[in-house]
């Protein structure tokens, strides 16, 4: 898997939770750089045996992963429109 695509997925997941988490933990949110957090998660995922096994089992190629990431983004956009915070 291309690291850029994994990074985009991780960043999207962090962004979905960040606002609510930051409201609950404002001091931590001020101290944490989201870019560094994203990079750290990507690095840890790349070393995680469960993640590696899941990727091997799924046998996804870059095109499928990119399409899945696009689909996730589209669904998230529609859900956000239906359930604005």
N, CA, C and O atoms as a GROMACS GRO file, in nm:
protein
  340
    1UNK      N    1   0.083  -0.117   0.000
    1UNK     CA    2   0.000   0.000   0.000
    1UNK      C    3   0.088   0.123   0.000
    1UNK      O    4   0.192   0.128   0.066
    2UNK      N    5   0.045   0.221  -0.074
    2UNK     CA    6   0.119   0.346  -0.080
    2UNK      C    7   0.095   0.425   0.048
    2UNK      O    8  -0.019   0.439   0.093
    3UNK      N    9   0.202   0.476   0.106
    3UNK     CA   10   0.194   0.548   0.233
    3UNK      C   11   0.105   0.671   0.221
    3UNK      O   12   0.036   0.706   0.317
    4UNK      N   13   0.105   0.737   0.106
    4UNK     CA   14   0.023   0.857   0.088
    4UNK      C   15  -0.125   0.825   0.106
    4UNK      O   16  -0.198   0.901   0.169
    5UNK      N   17  -0.169   0.713   0.050
    5UNK     CA   18  -0.310   0.676   0.063
    5UNK      C   19  -0.344   0.639   0.206
    5UNK      O   20  -0.450   0.678   0.255
    6UNK      N   21  -0.258   0.566   0.273
    6UNK     CA   22  -0.281   0.534   0.413
    6UNK      C   23  -0.284   0.661   0.496
    6UNK      O   24  -0.368   0.676   0.584
    7UNK      N   25  -0.194   0.753   0.467
    7UNK     CA   26  -0.190   0.879   0.540
    7UNK      C   27  -0.320   0.957   0.522
    7UNK      O   28  -0.372   1.014   0.618
    8UNK      N   29  -0.374   0.958   0.400
    8UNK     CA   30  -0.500   1.028   0.374
    8UNK      C   31  -0.615   0.967   0.453
    8UNK      O   32  -0.699   1.039   0.507
    9UNK      N   33  -0.618   0.835   0.461
    9UNK     CA   34  -0.723   0.767   0.537
    9UNK      C   35  -0.710   0.797   0.686
    9UNK      O   36  -0.809   0.827   0.753
   10UNK      N   37  -0.588   0.789   0.738
   10UNK     CA   38  -0.565   0.819   0.880
   10UNK      C   39  -0.602   0.963   0.910
   10UNK      O   40  -0.670   0.991   1.010
   11UNK      N   41  -0.559   1.054   0.826
   11UNK     CA   42  -0.589   1.196   0.846
   11UNK      C   43  -0.740   1.219   0.847
   11UNK      O   44  -0.790   1.295   0.930
   12UNK      N   45  -0.811   1.154   0.758
   12UNK     CA   46  -0.957   1.167   0.752
   12UNK      C   47  -1.022   1.118   0.881
   12UNK      O   48  -1.113   1.182   0.934
   13UNK      N   49  -0.974   1.006   0.932
   13UNK     CA   50  -1.030   0.951   1.055
   13UNK      C   51  -1.001   1.041   1.175
   13UNK      O   52  -1.086   1.059   1.261
   14UNK      N   53  -0.882   1.096   1.180
   14UNK     CA   54  -0.848   1.189   1.289
   14UNK      C   55  -0.935   1.314   1.280
   14UNK      O   56  -0.988   1.360   1.381
   15UNK      N   57  -0.950   1.367   1.160
   15UNK     CA   58  -1.031   1.488   1.141
   15UNK      C   59  -1.176   1.466   1.182
   15UNK      O   60  -1.240   1.558   1.234
   16UNK      N   61  -1.228   1.347   1.160
   16UNK     CA   62  -1.367   1.318   1.197
   16UNK      C   63  -1.389   1.325   1.348
   16UNK      O   64  -1.498   1.360   1.394
   17UNK      N   65  -1.286   1.291   1.423
   17UNK     CA   66  -1.300   1.287   1.569
   17UNK      C   67  -1.239   1.407   1.641
   17UNK      O   68  -1.268   1.431   1.759
   18UNK      N   69  -1.157   1.482   1.571
   18UNK     CA   70  -1.076   1.584   1.638
   18UNK      C   71  -1.159   1.687   1.712
   18UNK      O   72  -1.131   1.715   1.828
   19UNK      N   73  -1.259   1.744   1.649
   19UNK     CA   74  -1.334   1.854   1.710
   19UNK      C   75  -1.397   1.813   1.843
   19UNK      O   76  -1.386   1.884   1.943
   20UNK      N   77  -1.463   1.698   1.845
   20UNK     CA   78  -1.528   1.651   1.967
   20UNK      C   79  -1.422   1.617   2.073
   20UNK      O   80  -1.438   1.652   2.190
   21UNK      N   81  -1.314   1.548   2.030
   21UNK     CA   82  -1.208   1.512   2.123
   21UNK      C   83  -1.142   1.638   2.179
   21UNK      O   84  -1.115   1.646   2.299
   22UNK      N   85  -1.115   1.734   2.093
   22UNK     CA   86  -1.048   1.858   2.135
   22UNK      C   87  -1.135   1.935   2.234
   22UNK      O   88  -1.083   1.999   2.326
   23UNK      N   89  -1.265   1.931   2.216
   23UNK     CA   90  -1.355   1.999   2.310
   23UNK      C   91  -1.348   1.933   2.448
   23UNK      O   92  -1.358   2.001   2.550
   24UNK      N   93  -1.331   1.802   2.449
   24UNK     CA   94  -1.322   1.730   2.577
   24UNK      C   95  -1.184   1.740   2.640
   24UNK      O   96  -1.169   1.726   2.762
   25UNK      N   97  -1.082   1.765   2.557
   25UNK     CA   98  -0.943   1.770   2.605
   25UNK      C   99  -0.872   1.892   2.545
   25UNK      O  100  -0.777   1.877   2.468
   26UNK      N  101  -0.916   2.012   2.579
   26UNK     CA  102  -0.863   2.132   2.513
   26UNK      C  103  -0.714   2.154   2.532
   26UNK      O  104  -0.646   2.200   2.439
   27UNK      N  105  -0.661   2.123   2.649
   27UNK     CA  106  -0.518   2.146   2.673
   27UNK      C  107  -0.432   2.049   2.590
   27UNK      O  108  -0.330   2.088   2.534
   28UNK      N  109  -0.474   1.924   2.584
   28UNK     CA  110  -0.402   1.828   2.501
   28UNK      C  111  -0.412   1.866   2.353
   28UNK      O  112  -0.314   1.856   2.280
   29UNK      N  113  -0.529   1.908   2.312
   29UNK     CA  114  -0.550   1.945   2.172
   29UNK      C  115  -0.458   2.060   2.131
   29UNK      O  116  -0.408   2.064   2.018
   30UNK      N  117  -0.435   2.153   2.223
   30UNK     CA  118  -0.344   2.264   2.195
   30UNK      C  119  -0.200   2.215   2.178
   30UNK      O  120  -0.124   2.270   2.099
   31UNK      N  121  -0.165   2.112   2.253
   31UNK     CA  122  -0.027   2.065   2.254
   31UNK      C  123   0.005   1.966   2.142
   31UNK      O  124   0.122   1.943   2.111
   32UNK      N  125  -0.097   1.908   2.082
   32UNK     CA  126  -0.076   1.804   1.981
   32UNK      C  127  -0.083   1.863   1.841
   32UNK      O  128  -0.179   1.931   1.805
   33UNK      N  129   0.018   1.835   1.764
   33UNK     CA  130   0.022   1.874   1.623
   33UNK      C  131  -0.046   1.762   1.543
   33UNK      O  132  -0.001   1.648   1.547
   34UNK      N  133  -0.153   1.795   1.472
   34UNK     CA  134  -0.229   1.693   1.400
   34UNK      C  135  -0.146   1.625   1.291
   34UNK      O  136  -0.164   1.506   1.265
   35UNK      N  137  -0.056   1.698   1.229
   35UNK     CA  138   0.028   1.639   1.124
   35UNK      C  139   0.121   1.535   1.186
   35UNK      O  140   0.136   1.425   1.131
   36UNK      N  141   0.182   1.568   1.299
   36UNK     CA  142   0.270   1.472   1.365
   36UNK      C  143   0.192   1.353   1.417
   36UNK      O  144   0.241   1.240   1.412
   37UNK      N  145   0.070   1.376   1.466
   37UNK     CA  146  -0.014   1.267   1.512
   37UNK      C  147  -0.047   1.173   1.397
   37UNK      O  148  -0.040   1.051   1.411
   38UNK      N  149  -0.082   1.229   1.282
   38UNK     CA  150  -0.112   1.149   1.163
   38UNK      C  151   0.009   1.066   1.123
   38UNK      O  152  -0.003   0.947   1.098
   39UNK      N  153   0.125   1.130   1.117
   39UNK     CA  154   0.248   1.058   1.080
   39UNK      C  155   0.278   0.946   1.179
   39UNK      O  156   0.323   0.838   1.138
   40UNK      N  157   0.254   0.969   1.306
   40UNK     CA  158   0.280   0.868   1.408
   40UNK      C  159   0.186   0.748   1.391
   40UNK      O  160   0.230   0.634   1.402
   41UNK      N  161   0.060   0.775   1.365
   41UNK     CA  162  -0.036   0.666   1.345
   41UNK      C  163   0.001   0.585   1.222
   41UNK      O  164  -0.002   0.462   1.226
   42UNK      N  165   0.038   0.652   1.113
   42UNK     CA  166   0.078   0.581   0.991
   42UNK      C  167   0.198   0.492   1.019
   42UNK      O  168   0.202   0.376   0.976
   43UNK      N  169   0.294   0.544   1.091
   43UNK     CA  170   0.413   0.467   1.124
   43UNK      C  171   0.379   0.345   1.208
   43UNK      O  172   0.428   0.235   1.183
   44UNK      N  173   0.295   0.365   1.308
   44UNK     CA  174   0.259   0.254   1.396
   44UNK      C  175   0.175   0.150   1.321
   44UNK      O  176   0.192   0.030   1.342
   45UNK      N  177   0.085   0.196   1.235
   45UNK     CA  178   0.006   0.101   1.156
   45UNK      C  179   0.095   0.018   1.066
   45UNK      O  180   0.075  -0.103   1.053
   46UNK      N  181   0.192   0.082   1.005
   46UNK     CA  182   0.282   0.011   0.914
   46UNK      C  183   0.361  -0.099   0.984
   46UNK      O  184   0.407  -0.192   0.919
   47UNK      N  185   0.377  -0.088   1.115
   47UNK     CA  186   0.449  -0.187   1.194
   47UNK      C  187   0.356  -0.283   1.268
   47UNK      O  188   0.403  -0.378   1.331
   48UNK      N  189   0.225  -0.259   1.261
   48UNK     CA  190   0.130  -0.340   1.336
   48UNK      C  191   0.103  -0.473   1.265
   48UNK      O  192   0.060  -0.474   1.150
   49UNK      N  193   0.128  -0.585   1.333
   49UNK     CA  194   0.109  -0.715   1.268
   49UNK      C  195  -0.035  -0.739   1.222
   49UNK      O  196  -0.058  -0.798   1.116
   50UNK      N  197  -0.132  -0.693   1.300
   50UNK     CA  198  -0.272  -0.710   1.260
   50UNK      C  199  -0.303  -0.632   1.132
   50UNK      O  200  -0.373  -0.681   1.044
   51UNK      N  201  -0.250  -0.511   1.124
   51UNK     CA  202  -0.270  -0.429   1.004
   51UNK      C  203  -0.205  -0.496   0.883
   51UNK      O  204  -0.264  -0.504   0.776
   52UNK      N  205  -0.082  -0.542   0.901
   52UNK     CA  206  -0.009  -0.607   0.792
   52UNK      C  207  -0.086  -0.731   0.745
   52UNK      O  208  -0.100  -0.753   0.625
   53UNK      N  209  -0.133  -0.809   0.839
   53UNK     CA  210  -0.208  -0.930   0.804
   53UNK      C  211  -0.338  -0.893   0.731
   53UNK      O  212  -0.374  -0.957   0.632
   54UNK      N  213  -0.407  -0.792   0.779
   54UNK     CA  214  -0.532  -0.751   0.714
   54UNK      C  215  -0.507  -0.705   0.572
   54UNK      O  216  -0.585  -0.736   0.482
   55UNK      N  217  -0.399  -0.632   0.551
   55UNK     CA  218  -0.366  -0.586   0.416
   55UNK      C  219  -0.331  -0.703   0.326
   55UNK      O  220  -0.368  -0.704   0.209
   56UNK      N  221  -0.260  -0.800   0.379
   56UNK     CA  222  -0.225  -0.917   0.300
   56UNK      C  223  -0.349  -0.998   0.265
   56UNK      O  224  -0.363  -1.046   0.152
   57UNK      N  225  -0.439  -1.014   0.361
   57UNK     CA  226  -0.560  -1.089   0.337
   57UNK      C  227  -0.650  -1.019   0.235
   57UNK      O  228  -0.709  -1.082   0.148
   58UNK      N  229  -0.658  -0.890   0.247
   58UNK     CA  230  -0.743  -0.814   0.155
   58UNK      C  231  -0.684  -0.811   0.015
   58UNK      O  232  -0.757  -0.802  -0.083
   59UNK      N  233  -0.552  -0.819   0.007
   59UNK     CA  234  -0.482  -0.818  -0.122
   59UNK      C  235  -0.529  -0.702  -0.210
   59UNK      O  236  -0.554  -0.719  -0.329
   60UNK      N  237  -0.541  -0.586  -0.148
   60UNK     CA  238  -0.586  -0.470  -0.226
   60UNK      C  239  -0.469  -0.409  -0.299
   60UNK      O  240  -0.356  -0.408  -0.250
   61UNK      N  241  -0.497  -0.359  -0.417
   61UNK     CA  242  -0.394  -0.286  -0.488
   61UNK      C  243  -0.421  -0.137  -0.471
   61UNK      O  244  -0.522  -0.098  -0.414
   62UNK      N  245  -0.333  -0.055  -0.519
   62UNK     CA  246  -0.345   0.090  -0.499
   62UNK      C  247  -0.473   0.147  -0.558
   62UNK      O  248  -0.533   0.236  -0.498
   63UNK      N  249  -0.516   0.098  -0.674
   63UNK     CA  250  -0.638   0.149  -0.735
   63UNK      C  251  -0.760   0.121  -0.649
   63UNK      O  252  -0.846   0.208  -0.631
   64UNK      N  253  -0.769  -0.001  -0.597
   64UNK     CA  254  -0.883  -0.036  -0.512
   64UNK      C  255  -0.882   0.044  -0.383
   64UNK      O  256  -0.987   0.090  -0.338
   65UNK      N  257  -0.765   0.060  -0.324
   65UNK     CA  258  -0.755   0.138  -0.201
   65UNK      C  259  -0.793   0.284  -0.227
   65UNK      O  260  -0.864   0.345  -0.147
   66UNK      N  261  -0.745   0.337  -0.338
   66UNK     CA  262  -0.781   0.475  -0.372
   66UNK      C  263  -0.930   0.491  -0.394
   66UNK      O  264  -0.989   0.590  -0.350
   67UNK      N  265  -0.992   0.394  -0.460
   67UNK     CA  266  -1.136   0.398  -0.482
   67UNK      C  267  -1.211   0.387  -0.349
   67UNK      O  268  -1.311   0.456  -0.328
   68UNK      N  269  -1.162   0.301  -0.261
   68UNK     CA  270  -1.224   0.287  -0.130
   68UNK      C  271  -1.213   0.415  -0.049
   68UNK      O  272  -1.308   0.456   0.017
   69UNK      N  273  -1.097   0.479  -0.054
   69UNK     CA  274  -1.077   0.606   0.018
   69UNK      C  275  -1.171   0.712  -0.037
   69UNK      O  276  -1.228   0.790   0.040
   70UNK      N  277  -1.188   0.717  -0.168
   70UNK     CA  278  -1.279   0.813  -0.230
   70UNK      C  279  -1.422   0.784  -0.187
   70UNK      O  280  -1.498   0.876  -0.157
   71UNK      N  281  -1.460   0.657  -0.185
   71UNK     CA  282  -1.594   0.618  -0.143
   71UNK      C  283  -1.618   0.659   0.002
   71UNK      O  284  -1.724   0.712   0.036
   72UNK      N  285  -1.520   0.634   0.088
   72UNK     CA  286  -1.533   0.672   0.229
   72UNK      C  287  -1.553   0.822   0.241
   72UNK      O  288  -1.636   0.866   0.320
   73UNK      N  289  -1.480   0.900   0.165
   73UNK     CA  290  -1.492   1.046   0.168
   73UNK      C  291  -1.630   1.091   0.122
   73UNK      O  292  -1.690   1.180   0.181
   74UNK      N  293  -1.679   1.029   0.016
   74UNK     CA  294  -1.811   1.066  -0.035
   74UNK      C  295  -1.921   1.033   0.065
   74UNK      O  296  -2.012   1.112   0.088
   75UNK      N  297  -1.912   0.915   0.124
   75UNK     CA  298  -2.011   0.876   0.223
   75UNK      C  299  -2.005   0.970   0.343
   75UNK      O  300  -2.109   1.014   0.393
   76UNK      N  301  -1.886   1.001   0.388
   76UNK     CA  302  -1.869   1.091   0.502
   76UNK      C  303  -1.928   1.228   0.472
   76UNK      O  304  -1.990   1.290   0.560
   77UNK      N  305  -1.911   1.276   0.351
   77UNK     CA  306  -1.967   1.407   0.312
   77UNK      C  307  -2.119   1.404   0.318
   77UNK      O  308  -2.182   1.498   0.366
   78UNK      N  309  -2.178   1.297   0.268
   78UNK     CA  310  -2.325   1.287   0.270
   78UNK      C  311  -2.377   1.275   0.412
   78UNK      O  312  -2.478   1.336   0.447
   79UNK      N  313  -2.309   1.196   0.495
   79UNK     CA  314  -2.351   1.182   0.635
   79UNK      C  315  -2.339   1.316   0.706
   79UNK      O  316  -2.425   1.352   0.786
   80UNK      N  317  -2.234   1.390   0.678
   80UNK     CA  318  -2.216   1.522   0.740
   80UNK      C  319  -2.328   1.617   0.699
   80UNK      O  320  -2.372   1.700   0.779
   81UNK      N  321  -2.373   1.607   0.576
   81UNK     CA  322  -2.485   1.691   0.531
   81UNK      C  323  -2.614   1.653   0.602
   81UNK      O  324  -2.696   1.739   0.635
   82UNK      N  325  -2.632   1.524   0.624
   82UNK     CA  326  -2.755   1.477   0.688
   82UNK      C  327  -2.754   1.499   0.838
   82UNK      O  328  -2.858   1.523   0.899
   83UNK      N  329  -2.638   1.491   0.898
   83UNK     CA  330  -2.624   1.504   1.042
   83UNK      C  331  -2.523   1.612   1.078
   83UNK      O  332  -2.418   1.582   1.135
   84UNK      N  333  -2.553   1.738   1.045
   84UNK     CA  334  -2.458   1.843   1.078
   84UNK      C  335  -2.446   1.861   1.230
   84UNK      O  336  -2.544   1.847   1.304
   85UNK      N  337  -2.325   1.892   1.272
   85UNK     CA  338  -2.300   1.909   1.416
   85UNK      C  339  -2.316   2.054   1.453
   85UNK      O  340  -2.300   2.090   1.570
   0.00000   0.00000   0.00000
